């Protein structure tokens, strides 16, 4: 699934040339992998180099990761949203996602790297309701990985709508600065590598 996540990230960035994108990884702790950059190859390179043993704290804390991302985006003063890439999000995190969204105002979209009902076990099954609830808590939408490029185009539409719905004053200021694209900060869950958790999808990019 990591390979698929990296491929999909590259596909998304191809649709948004010139977009500044950052990359974070999280497990029980959160870490900035790449600050905002307009070079998509650097993002995909570092994403593909991630490994669970690099993380000093085991676990799964998306709220801390999202809050850390939101702080950095606020400091950068950029129009932005956050793309949370994971295979599952515990419902106990929903309240924290609500707080981060309300405190910082960035939409948190969830990109589910989990299996649909058409995938034969032992691939992890997608808990669509829980993932959709997590996205809603962060003011965003859920997009599920697909074998084709439809998911990437949907992601692109979601983040474009996020910037279009920014408060009038902020949106005008961003346009004056010459920014028309949403600047996402990608969060990759290192739970993609947990033992027995792989999903293989055949299709685009392979």
N, C-alpha and C positions, 0 to 999 in steps of 0.2 A: 504493500500500500504506500510506502514511502516513495517508491519509484513513480507510482501513479500520481501521487500528490505533487511531486516535483514537475512531472510532465504537464499536469494540468495548470500549475502555477505559471509555467513558461507559456502555455497557450493563452492564459489570461493576459499576461503582460504583453504579448504580441498584439492583442486587441487594443492596448492602451499605450502606444509609443510615446515616449517622453514623460510618462507618469513616474513620479517619485514614489518608490516603494521601499519599505523596510521589512526586516524579517526578525522574528523572535521565536525562540523555542522554549517549551516549558514541560515540566513533569511536576515534581513537588516544589520546584523553584523555577523562576523565570529568568531568561537571559537574552539580552540583545545580541543577535548574531550579525546583523548588518544594518547600519543606520540608513536613513532615507537616501536613495540613490536612483538615478535614471538609467542605470545599466542593468537590464534584466538578466544578463548572463552571470553577473556577480551573485544575484539573488539565487538563481537556480544552482549555481556551483556550490554555494555554501549550504543550501538546503539539502543537496545530495550528499554532502559530507557529514551531516549530522549522525550521531550514534547515541544510544541510550547511556553508554558508559561515560559520556562526556558530562552528563548531568550529575551534580553533586548530591542532589536530594531526590529520592524516589517518591512517587506519588502522582497526584493529578489535581492541580490547582489552577483552573482556567481563570478564575476571578482575579487572582494576583497578576496573572499574565496580562489580562485585559486592562487592569488598572494601570499597570506599568506602561503598557503601550499608549494608553490614553494620556498619561502624564507627558510622555515624550512628544506626542503629537500636539498637545497644547503648547508645549515649549517651542515647538517648531512653528507654531502659528499658521498651520496649513489647513485647508479644507480637506477633510479626511473621513474615512471609515475604517473599521477594523474587520478583517476576515479571519475568523476563528476556524481552523482546519482540524477536525478531530473525528474519531469514530464513535464517541459517546460523550455525553456531558451529564454528570450526576445532577438530579433535580435540586439537591441542596445548594447548588451553585446559582440557581435562578435569582434568588434575592440579591446576591452580590452583583450579578450582571445588571439588574435593575438600578442599583445604586450607582454603579459606574456610568451607565448611560445617562442617568439624570444629573450626575455631577459634572460630566464632561461634555455631554451632548453628541458624542460620536455614535453613529449607528454601528451595531455589532452584528454582522452577518455570519451565519454558521454554514460551513461547507462540510457536509457529512461524508467522510471516507469510510462508509460502512456498506454492508450488503443490503440489497433489496430482497423482496420475497422470491424473486426468480433465481437467486443464487443458492446453489446447493451447499449445505453445511459441509465442513466445519467453519466456513467463513462467519465472522461475527454478524449478527442480525441487526438491522437498523431499527432503533427505537424511534420511529418518526415523531411520535407525539412528544417525547421528552426533548428531542433535538429541536423541534419546531417551537416548543415552549421556551427553550433557552434562547433561541434567536429572537423571539418576541420580547423576552425580558430585556434584551439588549437593544430593542428598537429596530431590529433588522429582520431578515427573512432567512429561511432555511433553503439551501440548495443541496441536492443529493448528487453524488458522483454518478456519471453515466458512461457507458462504453464509447459514446460518440462525443461530439463537441457541443451538444445542446446545453450541457450544464455550464460550460465556460461562457457561452453567450448569455445565459441567464444571470450568471454572476456579474458580468459586465453591465447588464441592464440594471441590476440591483444597486451597484455602487454608483452608477450614473444618476439614478433617481435620488440617491441619498444626497448628493451634492446639489441637485436641483431643488430639493426641499429644504435647504439650509435657510435659516432666518434671513429675511430680506437684507438687513444691514450687513451681515457677514458675507452673504453671497455677493453683494455689490462690491464690497471691499476686495474680495478675492478676484472678481472680474477685472477690477481696476489694476490689480497686480498681474494680470495676464494669465491667470490660472483657470482653465476650463475643465480639467480632468480631476476626478477624485483620486486622492492619494491613499491607497490602502496600506495598512501595516499587517502583514501576515503572521499569524500565530500557528505554529506547527506543534501538535501534541506528540511527544515522544512515546506515547502509548502505542503508536503505530508499530513499534518493534517488540511489544510484549510477546512472550512465547505463545505460539499457537494462534496468533492473531492476524495472520496474513490473509489478504484478499487478492486474487488475481483477476483482472478484467482484460478481456481481449477487445481490441479495437484501435481507435486513433492513437497515434504516437508509438505504436509497437511494431 
